């Protein structure tokens, strides 16, 4: 009869943050790493009542559906360990139309139904190629990703665990391609772009099916331009928010909920800034902000969340710039590997932030309620 979906029950636990009094709910307690999807990929579905997470139970990574109200956790996939290989499911995405989750496993791209758990193979990676994070267009018709040449025969690479070989792979200028395939399996793969530059972080607009962004990956201070956009109807692509000096760094681009603006953060002359712009690179709005952050996310310009060294931080737009950051809660995470990066993201309903923390020993997704009045929270020191 096929896989039916294993029910792991509920593991929710709620506590109050000692610094801010904010209510925190830890979503998993199994003694293995768990995390939500990469912060640019929303994992919510079923009217935002459920979320897809990844966990490493029974010594293998699988995907799970978690009901945010009851905590009921259903295993979506039934993947098996691959002898001699390691894999994770951080770079997973949802099809917003068909209620399928798409992911890489053992050299192939798969889709699994969130309702029936039926699994189907969408595409197989050619030999000597590396996979990139997939994204489904908002109309559900296509899945796109970056594919880069495998250089493990020339370089010592382990990018998921400590970024080993990161600078060397950037310097190699690997052949990279943007690939598009139909989600219904009805056609062949289209190569939309091929360059001898490390392409990565492809993100499709949540509202416009032919708009996407991608990046030139590598050390931010060495990249000639990080953020790029493409219109898949015309094939036109262009750099966005070009660097204004050799010392400036910009990155971690993401889409606003409107699907027409792109957010990012950067650093120049000892100052940090948050910014956003339209898809064509116009109407750039930037504001300086104090304190450091590794990642940043927002649904609009009004409120941004970031991961400081120890705390989850919030920046509120005041009309002309961003106020000093306020502490939402302490994350206490190590950020030692990709699976335990904090990767905070504001929920679609703007009522809470989701983040990962391994303060208890194992990475677990947490949600922190956003207070009605953000200014009630203490300032970060």
N, C-alpha and C positions, 0 to 999 in steps of 0.2 A: 504493500500500500504506500510505500515511500515514507519519508520522514514526516512526523506529525507535529513536532514542536515540543520540546521538553519544558515542563513547568518547574522552575526553581523556587517558586514561592516569592515572598517579600522579604527584603532585608533593610528596609528603611530605618534610619535612626535620626532623631532630631535633637539638636542642642542649640544653645545660645552662644554667640561669639562673645568672648570675654571682654573684648575691647569696645565693641559697638552695640552689643545687645541684639544684633540682627539674628533672626532665626535661620539656622543652617540645617539642611537635610542631606545626610549622606545616603546615596542611592544604593550602594552595594557594600557588603561586608565579607564576601568570600575572600580567602587569603591568596589572592593573585591580582595582578594589575587589571584594572578596568578603566575605560575612558569613553567620553563622548567622541563624536567624529571631529576631524580637524576643524578649527574654529571658523573657517570660511565655508564649511559644508553643513547646512542645517540638518539636524537629524529628527526633527519633530514631524509627526504625522497624526492622523485620526483627530483632526481639529486641534492639534497641539496637546492632546491628552496623553500621548505616548511619545517615547523617544527611542531611537536606535542607539545602542552602545556596543562597544566591543569588550570582551573579557577573555581571560586566558585560563579558563577552568579546565580541570583534568588534563593539564599540560598541553593545551592547544588553544589557539585563538579562534573564537567564534563570535557571531553577532547575536545580539539579544534585543528583544522589545521590552521596554520597561514602562509600565503604567505609572504616571507621575502621582496619581492620587492614591492608588492602593499599594503600589510598589511591586505588584505581580510582575515577575520576570520570566519571559518565555524565550527559549533559545530558538533563534531563527534558522541558523545554518547548522549543519552537522559535518563540519570539516574535520579531516584527520591529520595527524602530524605527518610531515614530510621528512623522512630520514635524511639527515645531513643538511637540512635547510631550515632556515628560520623565516617566519613571515608574521606580519601584523596587519591589522585591518583599520588602521587609523585613516588611510586614504580611501574611505568608503563614501558613497553618495546615495541619495534617494532619488527615484524618479517621482517627481511631484504629481504626475498624472495617473500612473498605473499602480501606485503603492507597491513598488518593487525597490529592493535595495541592491546596489551594484558594487562589485568589489573584485579585486584581483586575488586569484588563488592558483598556485602551481602553474604559472605561466599563461593562464587564461583569464578572460574577463567574464564574470558570471552575473546573473540576475536572479534573485530569489524573491518570491512573492511574500509579502508581509501577512497575507491572509491564509494561503494554502501551503506555504513553505516549499512550493515547487521550484526547483532549480533548473536553470537553462544556461547553456554556454553561449555567449554572445560573440566571442572573438578569441583567437589564440595569438599570443605574442610571437613574432618571428624570432628566429635564433639570434643570439648575441645582441639583444635589445633590452633596455631597462624600461619598466613601466612607470607611468606618472599617475597622479591623482585624477580619477575620472570625474566628470561633471555632466549631468543630464540637462538638456535645454528645458526651459520652462514649459514648453508645449509637449514635453515627453517624447519627442520624435527621435532625437539623436543623443548619443553619448560621445563626449570629446575628451581627449587627454593628450599629454605630451609623451612622446617616446624618444628615448635617447640611447645612443650606442653603449653597449656593455664594455667597460674598460677594466674589468677585474683581472684580465690576463696581463695587464700592464701596470696597474696601480693597486695599492693596498687601500681598499675602500670598505667602509662600514658607516654609511651616512646616518643610519638610524640610531647608532650607539656611539655618541661622542663626535659625530661629524668627521670621522677619520677619512682623510683623503679629499676633503672638501675643496681646499685651495688647488690641489693637484688636478682634480677633475675639471674645475673651472678653467685652469690654464690649458688643458688639453683641447678645449674648444670642440666638444664632441658633436657629431651630427645629431641634430634634434629635429623632430617632426611633430606637427600638430595633426592628430588623426581624428576623423569623424566617422562613426558607424551608425546605422539605423538601429534603434532599440528593439524593433520587431524582427530583426534578423533577415530583412528582406533584400538587403543590398550589400555590396562590397565596401571596404574601407576607402575613404577619401583622404588623401594627404593634402591638407589645406596650406601648409607652410613647411619648408625644410630649410634649416640654417645650420652653419657650423658655429653655433652658440648654444650654451646650455639653457634650454627652455624648460620652464617649470611653472607650477602654481597656476594652472589654467582654471579660470572661474567663469561660469556662464551667468548671464544676467538672470535674476529671479523673475523678471517681467517681460523681457524682450528676447525672443528665441534666437535671433541672429547676432546678438552682441555678446562678446566675451572679452576677458582680459587674460593676459599671460605675462610671465616675467622672464627677464634674463637673469638667471640664477648665478650665485657666486658671492664672494665677499663684497658687501655693499659698497665699500669704498673703492673697489676696483672696477665695478660694472659701469659701462658708459651710460646706460639708462636702464632702470629697473622695470618700470611699469609700461606695458604696451596694451593696445586695444585692437580688436579685429571685428569687422563686419563680415560674417560668413556668407551673406548674400552677394557681396561684391568682391570679397577676398582682400579688401583694403585693410592694411594694418599700419599702425603709427605709434611712435613713442608718446607717452604722456608724462606730464610734470617733469620735464628734463632738468637734470641737475644744474644748479647755478654756480657751483664751484667744485673743485676737485675734492674738497674736504666734506662736502655735503653727502649724507646717506639718507636714502628713502626706501621704504618697503612695507611688507605685510599688508599689501593692498587687499581690499575686500569690497563687496557691493553693499550699498545702503539697501534697505528693504524696498525702496521705490524702484530699484533696478535701473536707474538712470544716472546715479552718482556713485563714485568710487571713493572710498576712504583709505587713508594711509597714515603712517607716522614717519618722522624723520628727525635728524639732528644736524645742527650746523653752528659753528662758533660757540660751542659750549651750551647751546640752548636746544631744547626739544620742542617739536611742534606736531600738532595734529592737523590734517588737511583733508579736503575733499574736492572733487571736480566732476564736471559732466563727462560723459562717455567720450566726447570728442576732445577732451583736454581743456575746454574753456571753463569759465566761471570758477576759477580756483579760489577757494576760501581756506585760509590757514590761521591757526592761532597757537601762540606759544603756550607751553604748559610746564610747570615745575615738576620735578621728580622724574624718575626713570621708569620705563615700562619695556617689557620684552615683546608683547603682542598687544593689540588694541582692537576693539570691535564696537560698533554702534549701529543701531537701526536707522538713525538719522544724525544730524549734527548736534542735536540737543543734549545727549548724554552718551558718554563713552566709558567703556570699562577696559581696564588693563591689568597686567600682572606685574606688580612691583617685586622687589626681591623677596619680601615676606608676606605682602598683603595684596588682596584684590582691591583695586583703586577705582574711583569714579571721578570723571571730569565733567562738569556741567558748563554748557555754553551760556554766556551771559549777554549775548547780543553783539559783542565786539571781540570776545576771546573766551578762553577757558579759565574758570576759577581754579584756584589751587586744589590739588587732588584731595579727595576725602576717602577715608578707609571704609570700605564696605564690610570687610572681614579679613581675618588672617588666614592665608592659605597654608603656610608652613611647608610648601612643597619643595622637593629637591631639584626638580627640572633636570634630572640626571640624564634621562633618555627621552625620546620623543613621546613614548607612551605616558610619561609622567610630567610632560610640560603642562602648565596650568591652563593655557588656551581658553581664557574666559570669553564668554559670549552672552549677550543680552537676549533673553527669550523673545519670541515674536510678539508676545503680548506686553512686553516691557514691564513685567511684574517681578522678574527675578533674573539673576545671572547664574549661568552654569559654569563650573570650572573643575579641574582635576587637582587633587592633592594626595600625596603619599605620606602625609604627616603621621599617619597611623602605621606606616610600614609598607603598605601596598597602595598603589594608585587607585583612587575611587572617584567617580564623578559626584560632585556636590552641587546643590542649588542654594543660593542665598537670596532671601527676599529683599527686594528694593523698597526702601521706605517711601511713603507718599511724599515726604519732604526730604530730599537728599541733603539739604543744608543742615539737617539735624545730626548728620554724621560728623565725627571728628576729622580734622585736617590731618594729613600725613605729615610726619616730621621730616 
